Amino acid sequence: MRTKFIRFHRKVRNHSLFQRAKPIVLVVFGAFLAATGLELFLIPNKIIDGGIIGISIISSYLSGLPLGLFTFFLNAPFFYVGYKQIGKTFALMTLTGVTALSIFVYLYHLSHAAAATQDLLLSTIFGGILLGAGVGTVIRYGGSMDGTETVSILLSKKFPFSVGEIVMFFNIFILLSAGFVFGWDRAMYSLITYFVAYKTIDLTIEGLEQMKAVTIISIRPREIQEAISARLGRNVTFIYGKGGYTGVYKEMIYCVVTRLELAKLKKIVLDFDKNAFVAIEHVYDVMGGKFRKKNIH
């Protein structure tokens, strides 16, 4: 009995250590992906991204100093800001990600790694994908590699602009600067890279299996609920409301499905009620309950 208890205790302890180490390992891996996209695709072809990374690339090119110095020291002031505004875990993960990125780009620089391709379009797309996947992985596991977002959060509290608008302003300024330094054709390729990286970040954070929240108002809610449970294997929640025009109390159906299940859900509803009202919303993430989806946090 005692031996079994010790084995169980060790198993729990090892699992706990793994769970604590996993985010740090993945943040470092994300930094490696970003460094690979920069050093093998973007920088050799004089293509940049937005944010601190873009400023670092321009500064390194003009000064001749290693890129890793700029990615670290330009982000350094935001470690403290992130700690004060968001928390200790965020600051630690950000420090880990930025430090790893700086080390990896420095090692690539020391190895004199050749560009993976000199085709500008391929460099733009694949560099943007790798960079976006790397930055998205760092964000997904609690960190950041771009201090401009932290600045934008602070400025949005003092000025009548959203965080997204301020980030966009910073990036437009950076990409315009790339036009003066590298040429306007490179600035246009950099804009494509920014778009590809932005979309890849979203995909990395949210995952391939995007969730949809569906609200259904129908005269046959119970039949629809039974069909959803039987044919999709999804649980639903009934929300009770009152029609603003009719004044009639109704049962509304609320459920969360994957993007691939959405078409089948619509068909189920139409099979029972062709006049049903269906509202579909994008869901960033799902946690808890009986929804069959792995947690990412």
MIDOSE-1310 file (N, C-alpha, C; in nm, 2 decimals, decimal comma, always signed):
residues 297
mrtk	+0,08/-0,12/+0,00/+0,00/+0,00/+0,00/+0,09/+0,13/+0,00; +0,19/+0,12/+0,08/+0,28/+0,24/+0,09/+0,35/+0,26/-0,04; +0,39/+0,15/-0,11/+0,46/+0,16/-0,23/+0,37/+0,23/-0,34; +0,25/+0,19/-0,34/+0,15/+0,24/-0,43/+0,13/+0,39/-0,41
firf	+0,12/+0,43/-0,28/+0,11/+0,57/-0,25/+0,23/+0,65/-0,29; +0,35/+0,60/-0,28/+0,47/+0,67/-0,32/+0,47/+0,69/-0,47; +0,43/+0,58/-0,54/+0,43/+0,59/-0,69/+0,33/+0,69/-0,74; +0,21/+0,69/-0,67/+0,11/+0,79/-0,71/+0,15/+0,93/-0,68
hrkv	+0,22/+0,95/-0,56/+0,27/+1,08/-0,53/+0,37/+1,13/-0,63; +0,46/+1,04/-0,67/+0,56/+1,08/-0,77/+0,50/+1,11/-0,91; +0,39/+1,04/-0,94/+0,33/+1,06/-1,07/+0,26/+1,20/-1,07; +0,19/+1,23/-0,96/+0,13/+1,36/-0,95/+0,23/+1,47/-0,95
rnhs	+0,34/+1,45/-0,88/+0,44/+1,56/-0,88/+0,51/+1,58/-1,01; +0,53/+1,47/-1,09/+0,59/+1,48/-1,22/+0,49/+1,54/-1,32; +0,37/+1,51/-1,30/+0,27/+1,57/-1,39/+0,26/+1,72/-1,36; +0,27/+1,76/-1,23/+0,26/+1,90/-1,19/+0,38/+1,98/-1,25
lfqr	+0,50/+1,91/-1,24/+0,62/+1,98/-1,30/+0,61/+1,99/-1,45; +0,55/+1,89/-1,52/+0,54/+1,90/-1,66/+0,44/+2,01/-1,70; +0,33/+2,03/-1,62/+0,23/+2,13/-1,65/+0,29/+2,27/-1,63; +0,38/+2,28/-1,53/+0,45/+2,41/-1,51/+0,55/+2,44/-1,62
akpi	+0,62/+2,34/-1,66/+0,73/+2,36/-1,76/+0,68/+2,37/-1,90; +0,57/+2,32/-1,93/+0,51/+2,31/-2,07/+0,50/+2,45/-2,13; +0,44/+2,55/-2,06/+0,42/+2,69/-2,12/+0,56/+2,75/-2,15; +0,66/+2,73/-2,06/+0,79/+2,79/-2,08/+0,86/+2,73/-2,21
vlvv	+0,85/+2,59/-2,22/+0,91/+2,52/-2,33/+0,84/+2,57/-2,46; +0,71/+2,59/-2,46/+0,64/+2,63/-2,58/+0,66/+2,77/-2,62; +0,68/+2,86/-2,52/+0,72/+3,00/-2,54/+0,86/+3,00/-2,61; +0,95/+2,92/-2,56/+1,08/+2,92/-2,62/+1,07/+2,86/-2,76
fgaf	+0,99/+2,76/-2,79/+0,97/+2,71/-2,92/+0,91/+2,81/-3,01; +0,82/+2,89/-2,96/+0,76/+3,00/-3,04/+0,86/+3,10/-3,08; +0,95/+3,13/-2,99/+1,06/+3,23/-3,02/+1,15/+3,17/-3,13; +1,18/+3,04/-3,12/+1,26/+2,97/-3,23/+1,19/+2,98/-3,36
laat	+1,06/+2,96/-3,37/+0,99/+2,97/-3,50/+1,00/+3,12/-3,55; +0,98/+3,21/-3,46/+0,99/+3,36/-3,51/+1,13/+3,39/-3,56; +1,23/+3,34/-3,48/+1,37/+3,37/-3,53/+1,40/+3,30/-3,66; +1,35/+3,18/-3,68/+1,37/+3,12/-3,81/+1,30/+3,19/-3,93
glel	+1,18/+3,24/-3,90/+1,11/+3,32/-4,01/+1,19/+3,45/-4,04; +1,24/+3,51/-3,93/+1,32/+3,63/-3,95/+1,45/+3,61/-4,03; +1,53/+3,51/-3,98/+1,67/+3,50/-4,02/+1,68/+3,42/-4,16; +1,59/+3,33/-4,18/+1,60/+3,25/-4,31/+1,51/+3,31/-4,42
flip	+1,42/+3,39/-4,39/+1,33/+3,44/-4,50/+1,32/+3,59/-4,51; +1,29/+3,66/-4,40/+1,26/+3,80/-4,40/+1,39/+3,89/-4,41; +1,47/+3,88/-4,31/+1,59/+3,97/-4,30/+1,68/+3,96/-4,43; +1,72/+3,84/-4,47/+1,81/+3,84/-4,59/+1,75/+3,90/-4,72
nkii	+1,61/+3,91/-4,72/+1,55/+3,98/-4,84/+1,50/+4,12/-4,81; +1,54/+4,17/-4,69/+1,51/+4,31/-4,65/+1,36/+4,33/-4,64; +1,29/+4,24/-4,58/+1,15/+4,25/-4,56/+1,13/+4,25/-4,41; +1,04/+4,34/-4,36/+1,02/+4,35/-4,21/+0,88/+4,32/-4,17
dggi	+0,86/+4,32/-4,04/+0,72/+4,31/-3,99/+0,70/+4,43/-3,91; +0,58/+4,45/-3,85/+0,55/+4,57/-3,77/+0,60/+4,55/-3,63; +0,57/+4,65/-3,55/+0,60/+4,65/-3,41/+0,75/+4,66/-3,38; +0,79/+4,62/-3,26/+0,93/+4,63/-3,21/+1,02/+4,54/-3,30
igis	+0,97/+4,43/-3,35/+1,06/+4,35/-3,44/+1,09/+4,43/-3,56; +1,00/+4,50/-3,62/+1,02/+4,58/-3,74/+1,12/+4,69/-3,71; +1,10/+4,76/-3,60/+1,20/+4,87/-3,56/+1,34/+4,81/-3,54; +1,34/+4,69/-3,48/+1,47/+4,63/-3,45/+1,55/+4,59/-3,58
iiss	+1,47/+4,54/-3,68/+1,53/+4,51/-3,81/+1,59/+4,63/-3,87; +1,51/+4,74/-3,88/+1,56/+4,87/-3,94/+1,68/+4,92/-3,86; +1,68/+4,92/-3,73/+1,79/+4,97/-3,64/+1,91/+4,89/-3,66; +1,90/+4,75/-3,67/+2,01/+4,67/-3,69/+2,08/+4,69/-3,83
ylsg	+1,99/+4,71/-3,93/+2,04/+4,74/-4,07/+2,12/+4,87/-4,07; +2,07/+4,97/-4,01/+2,13/+5,10/-4,02/+2,26/+5,11/-3,93; +2,26/+5,04/-3,82/+2,37/+5,05/-3,73/+2,48/+4,94/-3,75; +2,44/+4,83/-3,81/+2,53/+4,72/-3,82/+2,54/+4,63/-3,69
lplg	+2,47/+4,67/-3,59/+2,47/+4,59/-3,46/+2,38/+4,47/-3,47; +2,40/+4,36/-3,39/+2,32/+4,24/-3,40/+2,17/+4,27/-3,37; +2,09/+4,20/-3,44/+1,94/+4,22/-3,43/+1,90/+4,19/-3,28; +1,96/+4,08/-3,23/+1,92/+4,04/-3,09/+1,93/+4,14/-2,99
lftf	+2,03/+4,23/-3,00/+2,05/+4,34/-2,90/+1,92/+4,43/-2,91; +1,88/+4,46/-3,03/+1,76/+4,56/-3,04/+1,63/+4,49/-3,00; +1,61/+4,36/-3,03/+1,49/+4,30/-2,99/+1,48/+4,29/-2,84; +1,59/+4,27/-2,77/+1,59/+4,26/-2,63/+1,57/+4,40/-2,56
flna	+1,66/+4,49/-2,60/+1,67/+4,62/-2,52/+1,55/+4,71/-2,56; +1,50/+4,70/-2,68/+1,38/+4,78/-2,71/+1,25/+4,73/-2,64; +1,25/+4,60/-2,61/+1,14/+4,55/-2,54/+1,16/+4,56/-2,39; +1,28/+4,58/-2,34/+1,31/+4,58/-2,20/+1,22/+4,67/-2,11
pffy	+1,19/+4,79/-2,16/+1,11/+4,88/-2,07/+0,97/+4,83/-2,05; +0,92/+4,74/-2,14/+0,79/+4,69/-2,14/+0,77/+4,57/-2,04; +0,88/+4,51/-2,00/+0,87/+4,41/-1,90/+0,81/+4,46/-1,77; +0,86/+4,58/-1,73/+0,81/+4,64/-1,61/+0,67/+4,69/-1,62
vgyk	+0,64/+4,75/-1,74/+0,50/+4,79/-1,77/+0,41/+4,68/-1,77; +0,45/+4,57/-1,83/+0,36/+4,45/-1,84/+0,34/+4,39/-1,70; +0,45/+4,39/-1,61/+0,43/+4,34/-1,48/+0,33/+4,42/-1,40; +0,34/+4,56/-1,41/+0,25/+4,64/-1,34/+0,11/+4,64/-1,39
qigk	+0,09/+4,63/-1,52/-0,04/+4,65/-1,58/-0,11/+4,51/-1,59; -0,04/+4,40/-1,62/-0,10/+4,27/-1,65/-0,07/+4,17/-1,54; +0,05/+4,16/-1,50/+0,08/+4,06/-1,39/+0,22/+4,00/-1,40; +0,26/+3,93/-1,30/+0,39/+3,87/-1,29/+0,41/+3,76/-1,39
tfal	+0,31/+3,68/-1,41/+0,32/+3,57/-1,51/+0,34/+3,62/-1,65; +0,27/+3,72/-1,69/+0,28/+3,78/-1,82/+0,42/+3,83/-1,84; +0,47/+3,91/-1,74/+0,61/+3,96/-1,75/+0,71/+3,86/-1,76; +0,70/+3,75/-1,68/+0,79/+3,64/-1,69/+0,79/+3,57/-1,83
mtlt	+0,67/+3,54/-1,88/+0,66/+3,48/-2,01/+0,71/+3,57/-2,12; +0,69/+3,70/-2,11/+0,74/+3,79/-2,21/+0,89/+3,80/-2,20; +0,95/+3,80/-2,08/+1,09/+3,80/-2,07/+1,15/+3,68/-2,13; +1,09/+3,56/-2,10/+1,14/+3,44/-2,16/+1,13/+3,44/-2,31
gvta	+1,02/+3,48/-2,37/+1,00/+3,49/-2,51/+1,10/+3,58/-2,58; +1,12/+3,70/-2,53/+1,20/+3,80/-2,59/+1,35/+3,76/-2,58; +1,39/+3,70/-2,46/+1,52/+3,66/-2,44/+1,56/+3,54/-2,53; +1,47/+3,45/-2,55/+1,49/+3,34/-2,64/+1,50/+3,38/-2,78
lsif	+1,41/+3,48/-2,82/+1,42/+3,53/-2,96/+1,55/+3,60/-2,98; +1,60/+3,68/-2,89/+1,73/+3,75/-2,90/+1,84/+3,65/-2,92; +1,84/+3,54/-2,84/+1,94/+3,44/-2,84/+1,94/+3,37/-2,98; +1,82/+3,33/-3,02/+1,81/+3,25/-3,14/+1,86/+3,33/-3,27
vyly	+1,81/+3,46/-3,27/+1,85/+3,54/-3,39/+2,01/+3,56/-3,39; +2,06/+3,57/-3,27/+2,21/+3,59/-3,25/+2,28/+3,46/-3,30; +2,23/+3,35/-3,26/+2,29/+3,22/-3,30/+2,28/+3,20/-3,45; +2,17/+3,24/-3,51/+2,15/+3,23/-3,66/+2,26/+3,32/-3,72
hlsh	+2,27/+3,44/-3,66/+2,37/+3,54/-3,72/+2,51/+3,48/-3,71; +2,55/+3,42/-3,60/+2,68/+3,36/-3,59/+2,71/+3,25/-3,69; +2,60/+3,17/-3,71/+2,62/+3,06/-3,80/+2,62/+3,10/-3,95; +2,59/+3,23/-3,98/+2,59/+3,28/-4,12/+2,50/+3,19/-4,20
aaaa	+2,38/+3,16/-4,15/+2,28/+3,08/-4,22/+2,23/+3,15/-4,35; +2,23/+3,08/-4,46/+2,19/+3,14/-4,59/+2,04/+3,14/-4,59; +1,99/+3,24/-4,67/+1,85/+3,25/-4,69/+1,79/+3,12/-4,75; +1,67/+3,09/-4,70/+1,60/+2,96/-4,75/+1,57/+2,98/-4,90
tqdl	+1,53/+3,10/-4,94/+1,50/+3,13/-5,08/+1,52/+3,28/-5,10; +1,55/+3,32/-5,22/+1,56/+3,46/-5,26/+1,44/+3,51/-5,34; +1,34/+3,42/-5,35/+1,21/+3,46/-5,41/+1,14/+3,55/-5,31; +1,11/+3,67/-5,35/+1,05/+3,77/-5,25/+0,91/+3,73/-5,21
llst	+0,83/+3,67/-5,30/+0,69/+3,64/-5,26/+0,70/+3,52/-5,17; +0,78/+3,42/-5,20/+0,79/+3,30/-5,11/+0,85/+3,34/-4,97; +0,94/+3,43/-4,97/+1,00/+3,48/-4,84/+0,90/+3,55/-4,76; +0,82/+3,63/-4,83/+0,71/+3,71/-4,76/+0,61/+3,62/-4,70
ifgg	+0,56/+3,52/-4,77/+0,46/+3,43/-4,72/+0,51/+3,33/-4,61; +0,62/+3,26/-4,64/+0,67/+3,17/-4,54/+0,73/+3,23/-4,42; +0,80/+3,35/-4,44/+0,85/+3,42/-4,33/+0,74/+3,47/-4,24; +0,63/+3,52/-4,30/+0,52/+3,57/-4,23/+0,45/+3,46/-4,15
illg	+0,44/+3,34/-4,21/+0,37/+3,22/-4,14/+0,46/+3,18/-4,02; +0,59/+3,17/-4,04/+0,67/+3,13/-3,93/+0,67/+3,23/-3,82; +0,68/+3,36/-3,86/+0,69/+3,46/-3,76/+0,55/+3,47/-3,68; +0,44/+3,46/-3,76/+0,31/+3,46/-3,69/+0,29/+3,35/-3,60
agvg	+0,33/+3,23/-3,65/+0,31/+3,11/-3,56/+0,39/+3,12/-3,44; +0,51/+3,18/-3,45/+0,60/+3,19/-3,33/+0,54/+3,29/-3,23; +0,50/+3,41/-3,28/+0,45/+3,51/-3,19/+0,31/+3,47/-3,14; +0,23/+3,40/-3,22/+0,10/+3,35/-3,17/+0,12/+3,24/-3,06
tvir	+0,22/+3,16/-3,07/+0,25/+3,06/-2,97/+0,29/+3,12/-2,84; +0,37/+3,23/-2,84/+0,41/+3,30/-2,72/+0,29/+3,37/-2,66; +0,20/+3,43/-2,74/+0,08/+3,49/-2,68/-0,01/+3,39/-2,62; -0,03/+3,27/-2,69/-0,12/+3,17/-2,65/-0,08/+3,12/-2,51
yggs	+0,05/+3,12/-2,48/+0,09/+3,06/-2,35/+0,13/+3,17/-2,26; +0,08/+3,29/-2,27/+0,08/+3,39/-2,17/+0,18/+3,50/-2,18; +0,26/+3,51/-2,29/+0,36/+3,62/-2,30/+0,33/+3,71/-2,42; +0,44/+3,78/-2,46/+0,43/+3,87/-2,58/+0,57/+3,90/-2,62
mdgt	+0,58/+3,93/-2,75/+0,72/+3,97/-2,80/+0,71/+4,10/-2,87; +0,61/+4,18/-2,84/+0,60/+4,31/-2,90/+0,55/+4,41/-2,80; +0,63/+4,51/-2,75/+0,60/+4,61/-2,65/+0,50/+4,71/-2,70; +0,48/+4,72/-2,84/+0,39/+4,83/-2,89/+0,25/+4,80/-2,84
etvs	+0,21/+4,67/-2,82/+0,07/+4,64/-2,77/+0,05/+4,69/-2,63; +0,16/+4,68/-2,55/+0,15/+4,73/-2,41/+0,14/+4,88/-2,41; +0,21/+4,95/-2,49/+0,20/+5,09/-2,50/+0,07/+5,13/-2,55; +0,01/+5,06/-2,65/-0,12/+5,09/-2,70/-0,23/+5,08/-2,60
ills	-0,22/+4,98/-2,51/-0,31/+4,96/-2,40/-0,31/+5,09/-2,31; -0,19/+5,14/-2,28/-0,18/+5,25/-2,19/-0,23/+5,38/-2,26; -0,19/+5,40/-2,39/-0,24/+5,52/-2,46/-0,39/+5,52/-2,48; -0,45/+5,40/-2,50/-0,59/+5,40/-2,53/-0,67/+5,45/-2,41
kkfp	-0,61/+5,45/-2,29/-0,68/+5,50/-2,17/-0,67/+5,65/-2,16; -0,58/+5,71/-2,24/-0,57/+5,86/-2,23/-0,62/+5,93/-2,36; -0,63/+5,85/-2,47/-0,67/+5,91/-2,59/-0,79/+5,84/-2,65; -0,87/+5,91/-2,73/-1,00/+5,85/-2,78/-0,97/+5,75/-2,90
fsvg	-0,88/+5,66/-2,88/-0,85/+5,56/-2,99/-0,85/+5,42/-2,92; -0,89/+5,32/-3,00/-0,88/+5,19/-2,95/-0,74/+5,13/-2,96; -0,72/+5,02/-2,89/-0,59/+4,96/-2,89/-0,55/+4,92/-3,03; -0,64/+4,86/-3,11/-0,62/+4,82/-3,24/-0,58/+4,94/-3,33
eivm	-0,65/+5,05/-3,32/-0,62/+5,17/-3,40/-0,47/+5,23/-3,37; -0,43/+5,22/-3,24/-0,30/+5,27/-3,20/-0,19/+5,18/-3,26; -0,22/+5,05/-3,24/-0,12/+4,95/-3,30/-0,11/+4,97/-3,45; -0,22/+4,99/-3,52/-0,22/+5,01/-3,66/-0,14/+5,14/-3,70
ffni	-0,15/+5,24/-3,62/-0,08/+5,37/-3,64/+0,07/+5,34/-3,63; +0,11/+5,27/-3,52/+0,25/+5,24/-3,51/+0,31/+5,16/-3,63; +0,23/+5,06/-3,67/+0,28/+4,97/-3,78/+0,28/+5,04/-3,91; +0,19/+5,13/-3,94/+0,19/+5,21/-4,06/+0,32/+5,30/-4,06
fill	+0,35/+5,36/-3,95/+0,47/+5,44/-3,94/+0,60/+5,36/-3,97; +0,60/+5,24/-3,91/+0,72/+5,15/-3,92/+0,73/+5,10/-4,06; +0,62/+5,06/-4,13/+0,63/+5,01/-4,27/+0,66/+5,12/-4,36; +0,62/+5,25/-4,33/+0,66/+5,36/-4,42/+0,81/+5,38/-4,40
sagf	+0,86/+5,37/-4,28/+1,00/+5,38/-4,26/+1,08/+5,28/-4,34; +1,03/+5,16/-4,35/+1,09/+5,06/-4,43/+1,10/+5,10/-4,58; +1,01/+5,17/-4,63/+1,01/+5,22/-4,76/+1,13/+5,31/-4,79; +1,16/+5,40/-4,69/+1,28/+5,49/-4,70/+1,41/+5,42/-4,69
vfgw	+1,41/+5,31/-4,61/+1,54/+5,24/-4,58/+1,57/+5,13/-4,68; +1,47/+5,05/-4,71/+1,49/+4,94/-4,80/+1,43/+4,95/-4,94; +1,35/+5,06/-4,96/+1,29/+5,07/-5,09/+1,14/+5,04/-5,08; +1,06/+5,10/-5,17/+0,91/+5,09/-5,16/+0,86/+4,96/-5,20
dram	+0,93/+4,88/-5,29/+0,89/+4,75/-5,32/+0,90/+4,66/-5,20; +1,01/+4,68/-5,12/+1,02/+4,60/-4,99/+0,92/+4,64/-4,89; +0,88/+4,76/-4,89/+0,78/+4,81/-4,80/+0,64/+4,74/-4,83; +0,61/+4,73/-4,96/+0,49/+4,66/-5,00/+0,49/+4,51/-4,97
ysli	+0,61/+4,45/-4,99/+0,62/+4,31/-4,94/+0,61/+4,30/-4,79; +0,66/+4,39/-4,72/+0,65/+4,39/-4,57/+0,51/+4,40/-4,53; +0,43/+4,48/-4,60/+0,28/+4,49/-4,57/+0,22/+4,35/-4,59; +0,25/+4,28/-4,69/+0,20/+4,14/-4,71/+0,24/+4,05/-4,59
tyfv	+0,37/+4,06/-4,55/+0,42/+3,99/-4,44/+0,34/+4,02/-4,31; +0,31/+4,14/-4,29/+0,24/+4,18/-4,17/+0,10/+4,12/-4,17; +0,03/+4,12/-4,29/-0,10/+4,07/-4,30/-0,10/+3,91/-4,28; +0,00/+3,84/-4,34/+0,01/+3,70/-4,33/+0,04/+3,66/-4,18
aykt	+0,13/+3,74/-4,12/+0,17/+3,71/-3,98/+0,05/+3,74/-3,89; -0,03/+3,84/-3,91/-0,14/+3,88/-3,83/-0,25/+3,76/-3,83; -0,27/+3,71/-3,95/-0,37/+3,60/-3,97/-0,32/+3,48/-3,91; -0,19/+3,45/-3,92/-0,13/+3,33/-3,86/-0,14/+3,34/-3,71
idlt	-0,11/+3,45/-3,65/-0,12/+3,47/-3,51/-0,26/+3,43/-3,46; -0,37/+3,48/-3,53/-0,51/+3,45/-3,49/-0,53/+3,30/-3,50; -0,48/+3,24/-3,61/-0,50/+3,09/-3,62/-0,43/+3,01/-3,52; -0,31/+3,06/-3,48/-0,23/+2,99/-3,38/-0,30/+3,00/-3,24
iegl	-0,35/+3,12/-3,21/-0,41/+3,14/-3,08/-0,54/+3,07/-3,07; -0,62/+3,07/-3,17/-0,76/+3,02/-3,17/-0,76/+2,87/-3,20; -0,66/+2,82/-3,28/-0,66/+2,69/-3,32/-0,74/+2,67/-3,45; -0,72/+2,55/-3,51/-0,79/+2,52/-3,64/-0,93/+2,49/-3,62
eqmk	-0,97/+2,44/-3,50/-1,11/+2,40/-3,48/-1,18/+2,52/-3,41; -1,22/+2,62/-3,49/-1,28/+2,74/-3,44/-1,42/+2,71/-3,39; -1,46/+2,77/-3,28/-1,59/+2,75/-3,22/-1,69/+2,86/-3,26; -1,82/+2,82/-3,27/-1,93/+2,91/-3,30/-2,03/+2,89/-3,19
avti	-2,08/+3,01/-3,14/-2,19/+3,01/-3,05/-2,32/+3,03/-3,13; -2,42/+2,95/-3,11/-2,55/+2,96/-3,19/-2,66/+2,98/-3,10; -2,74/+3,08/-3,12/-2,87/+3,11/-3,05/-2,98/+3,08/-3,15; -3,08/+3,00/-3,11/-3,19/+2,96/-3,19/-3,32/+3,00/-3,13
isir	-3,41/+3,07/-3,20/-3,54/+3,10/-3,15/-3,64/+3,03/-3,25; -3,72/+2,94/-3,19/-3,81/+2,86/-3,28/-3,93/+2,82/-3,20; -4,04/+2,79/-3,28/-4,16/+2,74/-3,21/-4,15/+2,60/-3,17; -4,04/+2,53/-3,21/-4,02/+2,39/-3,18/-3,89/+2,36/-3,11
prei	-3,86/+2,43/-3,00/-3,73/+2,42/-2,94/-3,69/+2,28/-2,88; -3,79/+2,21/-2,83/-3,76/+2,08/-2,77/-3,72/+1,98/-2,87; -3,79/+1,98/-2,99/-3,76/+1,88/-3,10/-3,62/+1,91/-3,15; -3,59/+2,04/-3,17/-3,45/+2,08/-3,22/-3,35/+2,04/-3,12
qeai	-3,37/+2,06/-2,99/-3,28/+2,02/-2,89/-3,25/+1,87/-2,89; -3,35/+1,79/-2,90/-3,33/+1,65/-2,91/-3,25/+1,61/-3,03; -3,28/+1,67/-3,14/-3,21/+1,64/-3,27/-3,06/+1,68/-3,26; -3,03/+1,79/-3,20/-2,89/+1,84/-3,18/-2,82/+1,74/-3,09
sarl	-2,88/+1,69/-2,98/-2,82/+1,60/-2,89/-2,80/+1,46/-2,96; -2,89/+1,42/-3,04/-2,89/+1,29/-3,10/-2,79/+1,28/-3,22; -2,80/+1,39/-3,31/-2,72/+1,39/-3,43/-2,59/+1,45/-3,43; -2,57/+1,55/-3,33/-2,44/+1,61/-3,31/-2,37/+1,57/-3,18
grnv	-2,44/+1,52/-3,09/-2,38/+1,49/-2,96/-2,35/+1,61/-2,88; -2,42/+1,72/-2,90/-2,39/+1,84/-2,83/-2,50/+1,87/-2,73; -2,46/+1,92/-2,61/-2,56/+1,96/-2,51/-2,60/+2,11/-2,55; -2,72/+2,14/-2,51/-2,77/+2,28/-2,53/-2,82/+2,34/-2,40
tfiy	-2,83/+2,47/-2,39/-2,89/+2,54/-2,28/-3,01/+2,62/-2,32; -3,12/+2,61/-2,24/-3,24/+2,68/-2,27/-3,23/+2,82/-2,20; -3,25/+2,92/-2,28/-3,26/+3,06/-2,22/-3,40/+3,11/-2,24; -3,46/+3,15/-2,13/-3,60/+3,19/-2,13/-3,61/+3,34/-2,16
gkgg	-3,69/+3,38/-2,26/-3,70/+3,52/-2,29/-3,84/+3,56/-2,33; -3,86/+3,69/-2,35/-3,99/+3,74/-2,39/-3,98/+3,82/-2,52; -4,07/+3,79/-2,61/-4,07/+3,86/-2,74/-4,10/+4,01/-2,72; -4,02/+4,10/-2,78/-4,05/+4,24/-2,76/-4,18/+4,29/-2,83
ytgv	-4,21/+4,22/-2,94/-4,33/+4,26/-3,02/-4,45/+4,19/-2,97; -4,44/+4,05/-2,96/-4,56/+3,97/-2,93/-4,59/+3,97/-2,78; -4,48/+3,98/-2,70/-4,50/+3,97/-2,55/-4,51/+3,83/-2,51; -4,48/+3,73/-2,60/-4,49/+3,59/-2,56/-4,36/+3,54/-2,51
ykem	-4,37/+3,46/-2,40/-4,25/+3,40/-2,35/-4,20/+3,28/-2,43; -4,07/+3,27/-2,46/-4,02/+3,17/-2,54/-3,90/+3,10/-2,48; -3,87/+2,98/-2,53/-3,75/+2,91/-2,50/-3,65/+2,93/-2,61; -3,53/+2,99/-2,58/-3,43/+3,00/-2,68/-3,32/+2,90/-2,65
iycv	-3,27/+2,84/-2,76/-3,16/+2,74/-2,75/-3,03/+2,81/-2,77; -2,93/+2,78/-2,68/-2,79/+2,83/-2,69/-2,70/+2,70/-2,69; -2,61/+2,70/-2,79/-2,52/+2,59/-2,79/-2,39/+2,63/-2,86; -2,28/+2,56/-2,84/-2,15/+2,59/-2,90/-2,11/+2,47/-2,98
vtrl	-2,08/+2,49/-3,11/-2,04/+2,39/-3,20/-1,91/+2,43/-3,27; -1,84/+2,33/-3,33/-1,73/+2,36/-3,41/-1,77/+2,42/-3,55; -1,68/+2,48/-3,62/-1,70/+2,54/-3,75/-1,75/+2,43/-3,85; -1,70/+2,31/-3,84/-1,74/+2,20/-3,93/-1,88/+2,14/-3,90
elak	-1,92/+2,16/-3,77/-2,06/+2,11/-3,74/-2,17/+2,21/-3,77; -2,13/+2,34/-3,80/-2,22/+2,44/-3,82/-2,32/+2,42/-3,93; -2,28/+2,37/-4,04/-2,37/+2,34/-4,16/-2,47/+2,24/-4,12; -2,43/+2,13/-4,05/-2,52/+2,03/-4,00/-2,62/+2,08/-3,90
lkki	-2,58/+2,17/-3,81/-2,67/+2,23/-3,72/-2,78/+2,31/-3,79; -2,74/+2,39/-3,89/-2,84/+2,47/-3,96/-2,94/+2,38/-4,03; -2,90/+2,27/-4,08/-2,99/+2,17/-4,15/-3,09/+2,11/-4,05; -3,04/+2,08/-3,93/-3,12/+2,03/-3,82/-3,23/+2,13/-3,79
vldf	-3,20/+2,26/-3,78/-3,30/+2,36/-3,74/-3,40/+2,38/-3,86; -3,35/+2,38/-3,98/-3,44/+2,40/-4,09/-3,53/+2,28/-4,11; -3,49/+2,16/-4,07/-3,57/+2,04/-4,08/-3,70/+2,05/-4,00; -3,68/+2,12/-3,88/-3,80/+2,13/-3,79/-3,87/+2,27/-3,80
dkna	-3,80/+2,37/-3,84/-3,87/+2,50/-3,85/-3,79/+2,59/-3,95; -3,85/+2,61/-4,07/-3,79/+2,69/-4,17/-3,79/+2,84/-4,14; -3,87/+2,88/-4,04/-3,88/+3,02/-4,01/-3,81/+3,05/-3,88; -3,73/+2,96/-3,83/-3,65/+2,98/-3,71/-3,55/+3,09/-3,72
fvai	-3,53/+3,16/-3,61/-3,43/+3,27/-3,61/-3,30/+3,21/-3,55; -3,19/+3,22/-3,63/-3,06/+3,16/-3,59/-2,95/+3,27/-3,59; -2,89/+3,30/-3,48/-2,78/+3,40/-3,47/-2,65/+3,32/-3,44; -2,55/+3,35/-3,51/-2,42/+3,28/-3,50/-2,31/+3,38/-3,47
ehvy	-2,23/+3,35/-3,36/-2,12/+3,43/-3,32/-2,00/+3,35/-3,31; -1,89/+3,42/-3,33/-1,76/+3,36/-3,32/-1,72/+3,35/-3,17; -1,66/+3,23/-3,13/-1,62/+3,21/-2,99/-1,47/+3,20/-2,99; -1,40/+3,28/-2,91/-1,26/+3,28/-2,90/-1,20/+3,15/-2,84
dvmg	-1,27/+3,10/-2,73/-1,22/+2,98/-2,67/-1,33/+2,93/-2,58; -1,32/+2,80/-2,55/-1,42/+2,73/-2,47/-1,35/+2,66/-2,35; -1,40/+2,68/-2,23/-1,34/+2,62/-2,11/-1,45/+2,56/-2,02; -1,42/+2,45/-1,96/-1,52/+2,39/-1,87/-1,64/+2,33/-1,93
gkfr	-1,73/+2,29/-1,85/-1,85/+2,22/-1,90/-1,82/+2,09/-1,95; -1,90/+2,04/-2,05/-1,88/+1,91/-2,11/-1,85/+1,92/-2,25; -1,80/+2,04/-2,29/-1,76/+2,06/-2,43/-1,63/+1,98/-2,46; -1,63/+1,90/-2,56/-1,52/+1,81/-2,59/-1,41/+1,89/-2,67
kkni	-1,33/+1,97/-2,60/-1,22/+2,05/-2,66/-1,11/+2,06/-2,55; -0,99/+2,04/-2,59/-0,88/+2,05/-2,50/-0,85/+2,19/-2,46; -0,83/+2,21/-2,33/-0,79/+2,34/-2,28/-0,65/+2,38/-2,33; -0,63/+2,50/-2,36/-0,49/+2,55/-2,40/-0,42/+2,62/-2,29
h	-0,49/+2,64/-2,18/-0,42/+2,72/-2,07/-0,40/+2,63/-1,95
